[in-house]
Amino acid sequence: MKDFYPEVGKIRYEGAATDNPLAFRHYNPEALIAGRTMREHLRFAMSYWHTMVAEGSDMFGVGTVSKKYGSSDPMQQARHKALAAFELMDKLDLDYYCFHDRDIAPEADHLAETNKRLDEMASLLAELQKEYGKKVLWGTANLFSHPRYRHGAATACSADVFAFAAAQVKKALELTVQLHGAGYVFWGGREGYETLLNTNMAFELDNLARLMRMAVDYGRSIGFQGDFYVEPKPKEPTKHQYDFDATAVIGFLRQYGLDKDFKLNIEANHATLAGHSFQHELRTARVNGMLGSIDANQGDQLLGWDTDQFPTNVYEATWCMFEVLKDGGFKLGGLNFDAKTRRASSNLADIFHGYIAGMDTFALGLKLADRVIRDGRLDRFIQERYASWQEGIGKRILDGTATISDLEAYVLVKGDVATGSGHQEYLENLINQMMFTG
């Protein structure tokens, strides 16, 4: 079998002192943290689209890296991409991958021929999964790249486009089941609008829910036992997307009775595009019982678009893993590196450096999050801050035994009320002490 990355060997854990750039300093897969191995906690996944397909193009220029993998024939390229993907996952010790249908096989002129191509590639991927011991974290359908989806897919003004999108989702679900995927994601790449002048918002939202309900019903009927996810994103490519942020998605799912079937796939870069912190979106999903999976990346605060960079911010990774640990760990989700090398990083081996950086960052974040939780001072501070709700009038409010008249009578006797300091600066310094001095 052809070696697509001959200059890179197996990436192994060598510890923080190593000077080997192609080694892990913090990700030790079998190291135990909070009762599980790092491998079990982190559930790292390769993004097929960025890693195997994206060639470094942007809105101002064509690609800078060839992803033809030694062939000019589209299907042969697809086969080679699959072989290269599993070589890369094997060398990086990644257990999972995520894919869009159009990542693994090129679209043909007719849906029947496209599906034949997908069937061929699914058979190859199944063989490679068995050979290398890899799994699918989640699958999805690309309902945004083709011109037919210029006005949306599930939210399109055309019933024909809705039907085509439904057929594509049906096939993507079948592929996910065939490849034993743990999840299926909806990302509404063009499920939104540019202007309300030509948009029936209520109708589009109803149709978006219709397609999602069809997908759940069909998926369950063919044996899909995994999680369905929605991935929030506020804008880009449409100006205003219906899956704006975690709060909007949760409200949508509850409105249409889909909240028992769906969880959220939170992406760091999408959180910042929505004007939130990564941790805010994770916390919102967690406290609503809907934290499912995570797209691990980061954006550039000086740029207003989705840059999908490999994550290197240890604080962000720490607070991400803090939320995951507080949620009891991943169930079926994991950390998918929805990230790509920079356009100027034109060597195929650069992708290994990106993954190593991301995996080490989250491994370190896991260790530090566990340290913060085990220390206990942050939890104790928050518990003490809300202590007034555990007795007296606070307890009566929570018990439902205090009426609004009771509360008026209480404050008329008590007089003016005050609260203490939030001690934010103390807590920020405390976190630095826990993270960097143990």
RAZI-V242521 format. One record per pair of residues at least 24 apart in sequence whose C-alpha atoms are under 7 Angstrom apart, sorted by the first residue. I is the first residue (numbers start at 0). J is the second residue. D is the distance in whole Angstrom. If there is no record, write none. Layout:
i={I;I}
j={J;J}
d={D;D}
This chain:
i={3;8;9;9;10;10;21;23;23;24;25;25;25;26;26;26;32;33;40;40;41;41;42;42;42;43;43;43;43;43;43;44;44;44;44;44;44;44;44;44;45;45;45;45;45;46;46;46;46;46;46;47;47;47;47;48;48;49;49;49;50;51;51;52;55;56;63;63;64;73;74;74;77;77;81;89;94;94;95;95;95;95;96;96;96;97;97;97;97;98;98;98;99;99;99;99;100;100;100;100;101;121;125;134;135;135;135;135;136;136;136;136;137;137;137;137;137;138;138;138;138;138;138;139;139;139;139;140;140;140;142;143;143;150;151;151;151;152;152;153;153;153;153;154;154;154;154;154;165;169;172;176;181;181;181;182;182;182;183;183;183;184;184;184;184;185;185;185;186;186;187;188;189;189;190;190;191;191;191;191;192;192;192;192;193;193;193;208;226;227;227;227;228;228;228;228;229;229;229;229;230;230;230;231;231;232;233;233;233;243;244;245;245;245;246;262;262;262;263;263;263;263;264;264;264;264;265;265;265;266;266;266;267;267;267;267;268;268;268;268;268;278;278;281;282;285;291;292;292;292;293;293;293;294;294;294;294;295;295;295;295;296;296;296;307;307;307;308;308;308;309;309;309;309;310;310;311;311;311;313;313;316;316;316;317;317;317;317;318;320;320;320;321;367;371}
j={83;90;90;91;90;91;352;355;359;359;359;362;363;358;359;362;366;369;328;329;333;334;94;333;334;93;94;95;333;334;335;93;94;95;96;97;136;334;335;336;95;96;97;335;336;96;97;98;335;336;337;96;97;98;102;98;102;337;338;339;339;80;84;102;342;342;342;345;345;105;104;105;103;104;124;131;133;134;133;134;135;136;134;135;136;135;136;137;138;137;138;139;138;139;140;141;139;140;141;171;141;174;178;180;178;179;180;181;180;181;182;332;180;181;182;183;184;171;175;180;182;183;184;171;183;184;185;167;168;171;188;188;189;189;189;190;191;189;190;190;206;207;210;190;203;204;206;207;210;214;218;223;225;226;331;225;226;227;226;227;228;227;228;229;230;228;229;230;229;230;242;236;236;237;240;241;237;239;240;241;237;238;239;240;237;238;239;255;261;260;261;262;261;262;263;264;261;262;263;264;263;264;265;265;269;269;269;272;273;273;273;280;283;284;283;289;290;291;289;290;291;292;291;292;293;294;292;293;294;293;294;295;294;295;296;297;296;297;298;305;307;318;319;322;322;326;332;332;333;334;333;334;335;334;335;336;337;334;335;336;337;336;337;338;337;338;339;338;339;340;338;339;353;357;357;360;356;357;360;360;364;360;361;364;364;365;367;368;368;364;365;368;368;434;433}
d={6;6;4;7;6;5;7;6;6;6;5;6;6;6;5;5;7;7;6;7;6;6;7;5;6;6;6;6;6;5;6;6;6;4;5;7;7;6;4;6;6;4;6;6;6;6;5;6;6;6;5;7;6;5;6;7;6;7;6;5;7;6;7;7;5;7;6;6;5;7;7;7;6;6;7;7;5;6;6;5;5;5;7;5;6;6;6;5;6;7;5;6;6;5;5;6;6;5;6;6;6;7;6;7;7;7;5;6;6;5;6;7;5;6;4;5;7;7;6;7;7;5;6;6;6;5;7;7;6;6;7;5;6;7;5;5;7;7;7;7;6;5;6;6;5;7;6;6;7;7;6;6;5;7;6;5;5;6;6;5;6;6;5;6;7;6;5;6;6;5;7;6;6;6;6;6;6;6;4;5;6;6;6;7;6;5;7;7;7;6;5;6;5;5;5;6;7;7;5;6;6;5;6;7;7;5;7;7;5;7;6;6;7;6;7;5;6;5;6;5;5;7;6;5;5;7;6;5;6;6;4;6;7;6;6;6;6;5;5;6;7;6;6;7;6;6;5;4;5;7;6;5;6;6;5;6;5;6;6;5;6;6;6;6;7;5;6;5;6;7;5;6;6;6;5;7;6;6;6;6;6;7;5;5;4;6;6;5;7;6;5;6;5;6;6}
